[in-house]
């Protein structure tokens, strides 16, 4: 039993007043023997005994009257099955969660799980009384929802039934734990005593978050909140799902092979062998393989595909059909640049070898470079904004505004290649270039041009870096179906370096090539969303013979391509996530985002340095999205199902109990309804919140009447002769 006004229970002390008055009125009488009254005394014994019994009865009735009145004003409520038989319930607030994930489209002997869940929710609506309020929440709403949003409870049950009927499956993933946290915030707004949470779901393992090491117990719900878990789907689901798709290469070129890796998870009760997996590019099947996956495990399968066009290419990986079809496709987008806009900043003598190297196209399949050369004193912000990659061969002559423009370009995702100029002065370089662009500073200069007989060479080369992929096909080639082995370091011809600068490495520095003196020859530095390659030698023959080596042209080409594409390949977005759309193409018109169902949404981009950005939240559908400015496609991205949705196995009881413990929910307050047809009976037996004050007042009234009758009879007998 629970009291809504527990402080009034202190009034029970008033029940001692009748007892105190009774004891106070008792008088000790002295017995006097009188012979002539002996027979009268015998006659009065029976009447006196009866009078004392009536006095004790009056004491009991008056004490009960005070107790009942105090309890009635304390407003007690009763739990248990008796609640369904005592009449009117206290007003209730109910939160109905319906799992609308794609896994609820699976069927068992009772039909589709989502339809069963909606019928169960309608049963709850039938049990509601006038004045009750209900929050109807689809699990997909919790992903973005907030109790501060406009969602409110409804008391219109006809409208509620219509809303339940209109629920459709969604690709947005939400965990059960997040849903219960959402329920706690919704119920915190309610002033009703009865609070109930109903959860209709298949309770798959993918709906439960794994606890973190720092997870601590919380207390989100009051003790009076009751929970009803209604699971659906008895039949085990035989499901294989594509958990991820990745493109291994960071440098993509037309008609050059690239590797696509798909991870396949087996959430069935039996292993599968030679399950067919296919890859499609622009709607055409380009590769197919079989995969073996043990039950409860995952396996990677690799495909070598060749993009035969430039620009944005959409693709997807496909599995054979099984019980759950929605995770049998996983989409991806790759971007193969046709032209890379390269801005070379420096005097002609300093940039001569760089210009010659980039003007040479290595193959017909490679990206071509649109070159523009400018001296530092003529560099403008318009030229910087129009470039994809900037090659800086003379940074000491930059002005402060020019350095700030380059800093913004780099931080917003641009790429830069930096060579020290032949007459570099470390202090000037650090002040004019390194500090504004947030690049490593030069701590000193090793060697001297005059010491032509003394030189250093390459000592370490990180051949696993993407800039070297595909550069040594002769040494690294391997039969089809096997992974290519990395080339040996002897396949790289080292230049002779007479003079080089030494950079101060930071936490975001990655040495790619290191000289024998321990200093980096080629250093990769991440700055904001962009990256920079810093060479330790000037781009001429005074510091080294690097421009004459066979490595110079391909390494410079690969550096430009890597910096242009690194971070530019469209990433994977999960259904329901917000995505930041980026484009270097400046437009004066709004963007149009087209979803996989050809629906269109207009967004207005905002400028950020050399880029334009727009936030987009309409990612509820799985598939390929395209972004257009007028008739020109400026971006494409893929939206996929959360891989946790593929884990369709039933969650173990220990996982559910762990979640309840973390949220501070007493397991005794949770009722699990195994049979949907028993839902109504279970709820009626478990409901609580019947207020007893009316019954207590009625009992007090009856006792008051009885007290009047007994008191009157007792008075008459007392006055009788």
MARROZA-535009 format. One record per residue (C-alpha): residue number from 1; residue in three letters; x, y, z. Coordinates in steps of 0.05 Angstrom, whole numbers. Layout:
N
resi:resn:x:y:z
NUM:ALA:X:Y:Z
...
END
This chain:
721
resi:resn:x:y:z
1:UNK:0:0:0
2:UNK:24:70:-18
3:UNK:2:137:11
4:UNK:-4:199:-32
5:UNK:-3:245:29
6:UNK:42:206:77
7:UNK:55:266:123
8:UNK:-17:264:147
9:UNK:-3:196:178
10:UNK:25:234:237
11:UNK:-48:249:252
12:UNK:-55:177:276
13:UNK:-30:202:342
14:UNK:-100:231:352
15:UNK:-125:159:359
16:UNK:-97:161:430
17:UNK:-147:215:451
18:UNK:-207:169:462
19:UNK:-162:121:501
20:UNK:-135:178:544
21:UNK:-205:204:559
22:UNK:-228:134:577
23:UNK:-172:125:626
24:UNK:-181:195:655
25:UNK:-254:183:670
26:UNK:-242:119:709
27:UNK:-251:131:784
28:UNK:-230:87:841
29:UNK:-291:77:887
30:UNK:-286:54:959
31:UNK:-328:-7:976
32:UNK:-375:1:1036
33:UNK:-412:-61:1062
34:UNK:-486:-48:1074
35:UNK:-526:-107:1096
36:UNK:-594:-85:1071
37:UNK:-566:-78:998
38:UNK:-537:-148:993
39:UNK:-592:-173:948
40:UNK:-592:-108:906
41:UNK:-517:-118:893
42:UNK:-529:-187:864
43:UNK:-582:-158:818
44:UNK:-536:-103:790
45:UNK:-476:-147:771
46:UNK:-504:-167:704
47:UNK:-522:-94:685
48:UNK:-454:-67:706
49:UNK:-418:-120:665
50:UNK:-460:-102:605
51:UNK:-445:-27:615
52:UNK:-370:-39:617
53:UNK:-372:-79:552
54:UNK:-409:-21:519
55:UNK:-357:28:543
56:UNK:-300:-14:515
57:UNK:-339:-20:449
58:UNK:-347:56:447
59:UNK:-272:64:459
60:UNK:-257:18:401
61:UNK:-307:52:355
62:UNK:-282:122:370
63:UNK:-209:101:361
64:UNK:-225:68:294
65:UNK:-263:130:273
66:UNK:-202:174:284
67:UNK:-156:124:249
68:UNK:-201:117:188
69:UNK:-208:193:180
70:UNK:-133:203:183
71:UNK:-120:146:134
72:UNK:-173:174:86
73:UNK:-139:242:83
74:UNK:-71:207:73
75:UNK:-100:178:8
76:UNK:-75:105:9
77:UNK:-70:66:-56
78:UNK:-74:-9:-65
79:UNK:-33:-55:-108
80:UNK:-50:-125:-134
81:UNK:-106:-162:-168
82:UNK:-157:-132:-120
83:UNK:-148:-67:-159
84:UNK:-190:-93:-216
85:UNK:-251:-105:-170
86:UNK:-255:-43:-128
87:UNK:-283:5:-179
88:UNK:-252:69:-206
89:UNK:-176:71:-217
90:UNK:-132:132:-205
91:UNK:-112:168:-268
92:UNK:-54:137:-305
93:UNK:1:158:-352
94:UNK:23:104:-401
95:UNK:82:103:-449
96:UNK:72:55:-507
97:UNK:136:36:-544
98:UNK:127:-1:-609
99:UNK:190:-29:-641
100:UNK:183:-8:-714
101:UNK:252:-32:-736
102:UNK:259:-72:-800
103:UNK:269:-136:-760
104:UNK:196:-131:-738
105:UNK:175:-147:-810
106:UNK:195:-220:-798
107:UNK:136:-268:-791
108:UNK:122:-327:-746
109:UNK:61:-372:-737
110:UNK:21:-312:-711
111:UNK:38:-269:-772
112:UNK:82:-208:-780
113:UNK:113:-185:-715
114:UNK:98:-111:-725
115:UNK:24:-126:-737
116:UNK:23:-167:-674
117:UNK:55:-110:-636
118:UNK:3:-61:-661
119:UNK:-54:-107:-640
120:UNK:-23:-112:-571
121:UNK:-19:-36:-566
122:UNK:-93:-31:-585
123:UNK:-108:-79:-528
124:UNK:-75:-30:-480
125:UNK:-117:27:-508
126:UNK:-180:-13:-494
127:UNK:-160:-19:-420
128:UNK:-151:55:-410
129:UNK:-201:97:-371
130:UNK:-226:166:-384
131:UNK:-175:216:-359
132:UNK:-115:171:-372
133:UNK:-60:199:-417
134:UNK:-16:162:-466
135:UNK:51:174:-501
136:UNK:55:133:-565
137:UNK:128:127:-585
138:UNK:159:89:-643
139:UNK:229:66:-627
140:UNK:255:102:-688
141:UNK:230:168:-657
142:UNK:276:160:-598
143:UNK:338:164:-643
144:UNK:328:238:-654
145:UNK:273:253:-604
146:UNK:279:293:-541
147:UNK:229:305:-485
148:UNK:239:378:-498
149:UNK:207:369:-567
150:UNK:134:380:-581
151:UNK:113:309:-566
152:UNK:56:309:-516
153:UNK:10:257:-485
154:UNK:-59:246:-515
155:UNK:-126:230:-484
156:UNK:-160:220:-551
157:UNK:-163:144:-556
158:UNK:-195:144:-625
159:UNK:-137:186:-651
160:UNK:-89:140:-614
161:UNK:-116:78:-650
162:UNK:-108:113:-716
163:UNK:-36:130:-700
164:UNK:-22:58:-682
165:UNK:-51:33:-747
166:UNK:-8:81:-788
167:UNK:58:57:-759
168:UNK:105:30:-814
169:UNK:174:-3:-808
170:UNK:234:43:-804
171:UNK:308:34:-818
172:UNK:328:77:-758
173:UNK:361:38:-702
174:UNK:347:51:-628
175:UNK:369:11:-568
176:UNK:320:-11:-514
177:UNK:362:25:-462
178:UNK:355:91:-499
179:UNK:280:80:-504
180:UNK:274:70:-429
181:UNK:315:132:-415
182:UNK:268:170:-461
183:UNK:208:141:-422
184:UNK:237:166:-356
185:UNK:241:237:-382
186:UNK:170:234:-410
187:UNK:142:207:-345
188:UNK:177:261:-305
189:UNK:127:310:-334
190:UNK:67:271:-309
191:UNK:31:286:-243
192:UNK:-11:223:-245
193:UNK:3:170:-193
194:UNK:-3:111:-239
195:UNK:55:107:-288
196:UNK:63:49:-336
197:UNK:113:33:-391
198:UNK:95:-18:-446
199:UNK:147:-44:-494
200:UNK:126:-85:-554
201:UNK:189:-114:-588
202:UNK:224:-176:-612
203:UNK:278:-162:-559
204:UNK:335:-180:-607
205:UNK:407:-178:-582
206:UNK:422:-120:-629
207:UNK:373:-76:-590
208:UNK:415:-78:-527
209:UNK:478:-37:-517
210:UNK:539:-70:-488
211:UNK:557:-39:-420
212:UNK:619:4:-417
213:UNK:672:-4:-363
214:UNK:650:63:-333
215:UNK:576:46:-332
216:UNK:546:61:-264
217:UNK:477:47:-235
218:UNK:426:102:-243
219:UNK:358:114:-212
220:UNK:314:139:-268
221:UNK:245:116:-247
222:UNK:203:124:-183
223:UNK:185:60:-147
224:UNK:112:62:-169
225:UNK:127:57:-244
226:UNK:107:-10:-274
227:UNK:138:-42:-336
228:UNK:106:-91:-384
229:UNK:152:-125:-435
230:UNK:114:-160:-491
231:UNK:162:-201:-535
232:UNK:144:-226:-604
233:UNK:174:-278:-650
234:UNK:184:-348:-624
235:UNK:215:-377:-687
236:UNK:290:-368:-693
237:UNK:309:-322:-751
238:UNK:359:-351:-801
239:UNK:397:-289:-821
240:UNK:462:-268:-855
241:UNK:475:-194:-858
242:UNK:527:-148:-889
243:UNK:557:-112:-830
244:UNK:604:-65:-867
245:UNK:632:-47:-935
246:UNK:699:-12:-944
247:UNK:742:11:-1002
248:UNK:815:-3:-986
249:UNK:848:47:-1033
250:UNK:853:120:-1016
251:UNK:873:138:-1087
252:UNK:822:119:-1140
253:UNK:835:124:-1214
254:UNK:794:106:-1275
255:UNK:807:36:-1303
256:UNK:853:20:-1244
257:UNK:833:-37:-1198
258:UNK:811:-24:-1126
259:UNK:792:-71:-1069
260:UNK:723:-73:-1038
261:UNK:719:-111:-972
262:UNK:652:-134:-944
263:UNK:642:-164:-875
264:UNK:588:-217:-871
265:UNK:558:-236:-804
266:UNK:521:-302:-792
267:UNK:466:-295:-739
268:UNK:435:-362:-756
269:UNK:436:-426:-716
270:UNK:477:-464:-768
271:UNK:539:-448:-809
272:UNK:533:-430:-883
273:UNK:578:-451:-940
274:UNK:590:-419:-1007
275:UNK:538:-366:-995
276:UNK:536:-321:-1057
277:UNK:559:-249:-1048
278:UNK:558:-200:-1107
279:UNK:583:-129:-1121
280:UNK:546:-80:-1166
281:UNK:572:-15:-1195
282:UNK:520:33:-1224
283:UNK:470:-23:-1224
284:UNK:514:-74:-1261
285:UNK:542:-137:-1228
286:UNK:618:-133:-1233
287:UNK:641:-188:-1186
288:UNK:614:-248:-1148
289:UNK:642:-296:-1096
290:UNK:621:-349:-1046
291:UNK:635:-343:-972
292:UNK:635:-392:-914
293:UNK:613:-365:-846
294:UNK:606:-403:-780
295:UNK:545:-392:-736
296:UNK:553:-331:-692
297:UNK:616:-307:-728
298:UNK:635:-258:-783
299:UNK:679:-265:-844
300:UNK:710:-216:-893
301:UNK:705:-225:-968
302:UNK:747:-183:-1017
303:UNK:730:-163:-1088
304:UNK:776:-131:-1139
305:UNK:736:-84:-1183
306:UNK:754:-34:-1236
307:UNK:716:32:-1242
308:UNK:708:47:-1316
309:UNK:685:118:-1309
310:UNK:704:182:-1271
311:UNK:661:221:-1223
312:UNK:613:193:-1171
313:UNK:600:118:-1177
314:UNK:546:84:-1135
315:UNK:551:12:-1116
316:UNK:524:-41:-1068
317:UNK:541:-110:-1042
318:UNK:486:-161:-1044
319:UNK:472:-227:-1008
320:UNK:426:-284:-1027
321:UNK:356:-280:-996
322:UNK:343:-305:-925
323:UNK:291:-294:-870
324:UNK:310:-221:-861
325:UNK:320:-186:-928
326:UNK:335:-114:-907
327:UNK:408:-126:-889
328:UNK:423:-164:-953
329:UNK:443:-99:-988
330:UNK:496:-50:-966
331:UNK:510:12:-1007
332:UNK:573:52:-1020
333:UNK:596:110:-1063
334:UNK:665:122:-1092
335:UNK:691:185:-1126
336:UNK:741:179:-1182
337:UNK:767:249:-1200
338:UNK:775:265:-1272
339:UNK:813:331:-1261
340:UNK:852:356:-1201
341:UNK:861:432:-1197
342:UNK:933:444:-1174
343:UNK:958:513:-1154
344:UNK:1034:520:-1155
345:UNK:1059:579:-1113
346:UNK:1131:601:-1124
347:UNK:1180:634:-1169
348:UNK:1191:599:-1237
349:UNK:1261:577:-1220
350:UNK:1238:544:-1155
351:UNK:1176:511:-1185
352:UNK:1207:488:-1252
353:UNK:1216:414:-1234
354:UNK:1148:411:-1199
355:UNK:1113:440:-1260
356:UNK:1148:392:-1308
357:UNK:1131:332:-1265
358:UNK:1057:349:-1257
359:UNK:1050:367:-1331
360:UNK:1071:296:-1348
361:UNK:1012:248:-1348
362:UNK:1035:180:-1326
363:UNK:979:140:-1359
364:UNK:913:150:-1395
365:UNK:876:122:-1334
366:UNK:905:171:-1284
367:UNK:873:236:-1265
368:UNK:897:297:-1304
369:UNK:922:358:-1268
370:UNK:896:428:-1284
371:UNK:957:469:-1268
372:UNK:961:542:-1249
373:UNK:1026:576:-1230
374:UNK:1030:640:-1191
375:UNK:1085:678:-1154
376:UNK:1074:692:-1080
377:UNK:1063:767:-1090
378:UNK:1006:753:-1139
379:UNK:970:699:-1099
380:UNK:897:716:-1087
381:UNK:841:684:-1045
382:UNK:802:670:-1109
383:UNK:859:626:-1135
384:UNK:864:589:-1069
385:UNK:789:576:-1066
386:UNK:790:548:-1137
387:UNK:845:498:-1122
388:UNK:840:426:-1097
389:UNK:914:421:-1078
390:UNK:965:477:-1067
391:UNK:1040:464:-1079
392:UNK:1082:515:-1041
393:UNK:1154:521:-1064
394:UNK:1166:590:-1033
395:UNK:1129:607:-970
396:UNK:1174:659:-940
397:UNK:1148:713:-987
398:UNK:1075:705:-967
399:UNK:1039:762:-933
400:UNK:999:752:-869
401:UNK:931:754:-905
402:UNK:956:703:-956
403:UNK:980:657:-901
404:UNK:912:663:-866
405:UNK:876:645:-931
406:UNK:920:583:-939
407:UNK:908:565:-866
408:UNK:833:567:-876
409:UNK:840:527:-940
410:UNK:879:473:-904
411:UNK:835:470:-842
412:UNK:772:462:-884
413:UNK:796:400:-920
414:UNK:846:425:-972
415:UNK:912:391:-989
416:UNK:981:422:-991
417:UNK:1050:401:-1013
418:UNK:1106:443:-983
419:UNK:1178:447:-1005
420:UNK:1227:492:-969
421:UNK:1257:544:-1014
422:UNK:1331:540:-1029
423:UNK:1347:602:-986
424:UNK:1301:581:-929
425:UNK:1310:616:-862
426:UNK:1280:573:-806
427:UNK:1258:633:-764
428:UNK:1223:666:-823
429:UNK:1191:601:-845
430:UNK:1165:587:-776
431:UNK:1135:656:-769
432:UNK:1106:664:-839
433:UNK:1086:592:-856
434:UNK:1088:544:-797
435:UNK:1053:586:-745
436:UNK:994:610:-786
437:UNK:983:543:-820
438:UNK:994:503:-755
439:UNK:1049:462:-787
440:UNK:1112:433:-755
441:UNK:1168:483:-747
442:UNK:1238:478:-775
443:UNK:1287:466:-719
444:UNK:1350:468:-762
445:UNK:1384:452:-828
446:UNK:1426:389:-837
447:UNK:1485:388:-886
448:UNK:1510:440:-933
449:UNK:1509:452:-1008
450:UNK:1584:463:-1008
451:UNK:1597:393:-980
452:UNK:1580:357:-1044
453:UNK:1615:293:-1023
454:UNK:1574:285:-960
455:UNK:1502:261:-967
456:UNK:1448:220:-934
457:UNK:1397:171:-964
458:UNK:1331:138:-948
459:UNK:1332:93:-888
460:UNK:1259:77:-873
461:UNK:1200:78:-921
462:UNK:1128:65:-898
463:UNK:1108:24:-959
464:UNK:1040:10:-928
465:UNK:1021:83:-936
466:UNK:967:93:-990
467:UNK:1012:139:-1029
468:UNK:1054:78:-1049
469:UNK:995:33:-1068
470:UNK:999:14:-1141
471:UNK:1066:48:-1150
472:UNK:1106:-18:-1152
473:UNK:1060:-66:-1189
474:UNK:1118:-106:-1218
475:UNK:1146:-125:-1150
476:UNK:1081:-129:-1112
477:UNK:1036:-163:-1163
478:UNK:1005:-229:-1143
479:UNK:957:-279:-1174
480:UNK:883:-260:-1174
481:UNK:848:-278:-1110
482:UNK:911:-268:-1068
483:UNK:932:-206:-1031
484:UNK:989:-167:-1062
485:UNK:1052:-168:-1021
486:UNK:1087:-104:-1003
487:UNK:1149:-88:-1044
488:UNK:1217:-90:-1013
489:UNK:1253:-26:-996
490:UNK:1308:-42:-1047
491:UNK:1257:-27:-1103
492:UNK:1258:47:-1084
493:UNK:1317:85:-1111
494:UNK:1340:136:-1060
495:UNK:1365:205:-1079
496:UNK:1429:234:-1051
497:UNK:1411:289:-1002
498:UNK:1465:340:-988
499:UNK:1422:389:-949
500:UNK:1354:382:-914
501:UNK:1312:416:-862
502:UNK:1293:381:-797
503:UNK:1220:387:-774
504:UNK:1196:385:-703
505:UNK:1146:327:-701
506:UNK:1079:335:-667
507:UNK:1025:285:-645
508:UNK:992:292:-713
509:UNK:1056:281:-753
510:UNK:1067:217:-793
511:UNK:1136:207:-823
512:UNK:1129:170:-889
513:UNK:1202:170:-910
514:UNK:1260:177:-860
515:UNK:1332:194:-877
516:UNK:1392:158:-850
517:UNK:1406:217:-803
518:UNK:1338:203:-769
519:UNK:1303:265:-797
520:UNK:1239:256:-838
521:UNK:1247:266:-913
522:UNK:1171:264:-926
523:UNK:1124:282:-870
524:UNK:1048:279:-869
525:UNK:1013:328:-823
526:UNK:938:332:-809
527:UNK:911:402:-798
528:UNK:837:407:-783
529:UNK:801:370:-839
530:UNK:860:377:-887
531:UNK:928:346:-896
532:UNK:996:371:-916
533:UNK:1058:336:-944
534:UNK:1123:369:-922
535:UNK:1187:352:-960
536:UNK:1254:363:-927
537:UNK:1290:385:-990
538:UNK:1280:441:-1039
539:UNK:1249:424:-1106
540:UNK:1314:437:-1145
541:UNK:1383:406:-1154
542:UNK:1420:448:-1104
543:UNK:1398:407:-1043
544:UNK:1393:338:-1074
545:UNK:1385:300:-1140
546:UNK:1314:281:-1120
547:UNK:1282:316:-1183
548:UNK:1325:271:-1227
549:UNK:1306:205:-1195
550:UNK:1252:160:-1223
551:UNK:1214:166:-1157
552:UNK:1204:241:-1164
553:UNK:1148:242:-1215
554:UNK:1105:184:-1190
555:UNK:1114:205:-1117
556:UNK:1092:276:-1133
557:UNK:1033:251:-1174
558:UNK:1011:203:-1119
559:UNK:1020:257:-1066
560:UNK:974:304:-1104
561:UNK:922:250:-1116
562:UNK:924:227:-1044
563:UNK:916:297:-1016
564:UNK:859:310:-1064
565:UNK:821:247:-1046
566:UNK:838:235:-974
567:UNK:776:252:-934
568:UNK:738:266:-999
569:UNK:711:196:-1009
570:UNK:639:195:-985
571:UNK:634:159:-919
572:UNK:581:113:-893
573:UNK:521:143:-858
574:UNK:472:102:-817
575:UNK:397:112:-824
576:UNK:373:169:-781
577:UNK:442:202:-773
578:UNK:455:274:-789
579:UNK:505:284:-845
580:UNK:548:344:-861
581:UNK:547:353:-937
582:UNK:612:385:-962
583:UNK:627:413:-1031
584:UNK:683:453:-1060
585:UNK:639:473:-1118
586:UNK:613:542:-1100
587:UNK:542:554:-1123
588:UNK:494:611:-1118
589:UNK:432:567:-1117
590:UNK:405:522:-1062
591:UNK:422:448:-1063
592:UNK:371:394:-1077
593:UNK:380:328:-1040
594:UNK:346:269:-1074
595:UNK:333:207:-1031
596:UNK:331:135:-1057
597:UNK:255:140:-1068
598:UNK:266:202:-1113
599:UNK:239:249:-1060
600:UNK:272:317:-1059
601:UNK:291:364:-1003
602:UNK:320:433:-1014
603:UNK:376:456:-968
604:UNK:413:522:-966
605:UNK:489:515:-959
606:UNK:533:559:-916
607:UNK:603:581:-934
608:UNK:662:556:-893
609:UNK:728:579:-921
610:UNK:738:549:-990
611:UNK:679:502:-981
612:UNK:604:503:-976
613:UNK:570:461:-922
614:UNK:499:440:-908
615:UNK:471:396:-852
616:UNK:419:344:-873
617:UNK:377:301:-826
618:UNK:329:267:-874
619:UNK:367:202:-876
620:UNK:310:155:-856
621:UNK:314:114:-920
622:UNK:369:65:-939
623:UNK:404:74:-1006
624:UNK:441:125:-1048
625:UNK:428:200:-1040
626:UNK:450:252:-1091
627:UNK:461:327:-1082
628:UNK:452:373:-1141
629:UNK:462:447:-1152
630:UNK:417:462:-1211
631:UNK:432:406:-1261
632:UNK:501:390:-1234
633:UNK:512:333:-1185
634:UNK:561:359:-1133
635:UNK:558:302:-1081
636:UNK:532:232:-1070
637:UNK:530:191:-1006
638:UNK:504:124:-981
639:UNK:458:111:-923
640:UNK:457:41:-893
641:UNK:423:0:-840
642:UNK:457:-2:-772
643:UNK:495:-68:-769
644:UNK:466:-82:-700
645:UNK:399:-93:-735
646:UNK:428:-157:-766
647:UNK:435:-189:-697
648:UNK:366:-220:-695
649:UNK:380:-272:-641
650:UNK:340:-266:-576
651:UNK:375:-226:-523
652:UNK:397:-270:-463
653:UNK:361:-258:-397
654:UNK:427:-236:-366
655:UNK:434:-179:-416
656:UNK:364:-154:-401
657:UNK:376:-159:-326
658:UNK:441:-121:-333
659:UNK:405:-65:-369
660:UNK:352:-62:-314
661:UNK:407:-59:-262
662:UNK:442:-1:-297
663:UNK:378:38:-301
664:UNK:359:24:-228
665:UNK:295:-14:-246
666:UNK:271:-65:-196
667:UNK:261:-131:-234
668:UNK:198:-143:-191
669:UNK:166:-83:-224
670:UNK:175:-114:-294
671:UNK:122:-162:-320
672:UNK:139:-202:-382
673:UNK:79:-226:-422
674:UNK:100:-288:-460
675:UNK:32:-300:-492
676:UNK:1:-240:-527
677:UNK:-69:-267:-513
678:UNK:-53:-263:-438
679:UNK:-36:-190:-442
680:UNK:-102:-163:-416
681:UNK:-105:-212:-357
682:UNK:-33:-198:-337
683:UNK:-43:-123:-338
684:UNK:-107:-126:-297
685:UNK:-73:-170:-245
686:UNK:-12:-125:-240
687:UNK:-44:-56:-245
688:UNK:-42:-13:-183
689:UNK:-65:56:-162
690:UNK:-136:45:-134
691:UNK:-146:101:-83
692:UNK:-182:76:-20
693:UNK:-201:143:12
694:UNK:-274:136:-10
695:UNK:-280:68:22
696:UNK:-246:92:85
697:UNK:-294:151:91
698:UNK:-353:105:81
699:UNK:-327:59:135
700:UNK:-316:119:181
701:UNK:-387:141:169
702:UNK:-414:72:187
703:UNK:-372:70:250
704:UNK:-397:140:269
705:UNK:-469:116:263
706:UNK:-454:54:304
707:UNK:-420:97:357
708:UNK:-482:141:363
709:UNK:-527:80:372
710:UNK:-482:47:424
711:UNK:-471:113:461
712:UNK:-546:127:465
713:UNK:-562:56:492
714:UNK:-506:62:543
715:UNK:-533:129:568
716:UNK:-604:103:576
717:UNK:-580:44:618
718:UNK:-538:90:661
719:UNK:-597:136:676
720:UNK:-646:78:688
721:UNK:-664:67:762
END
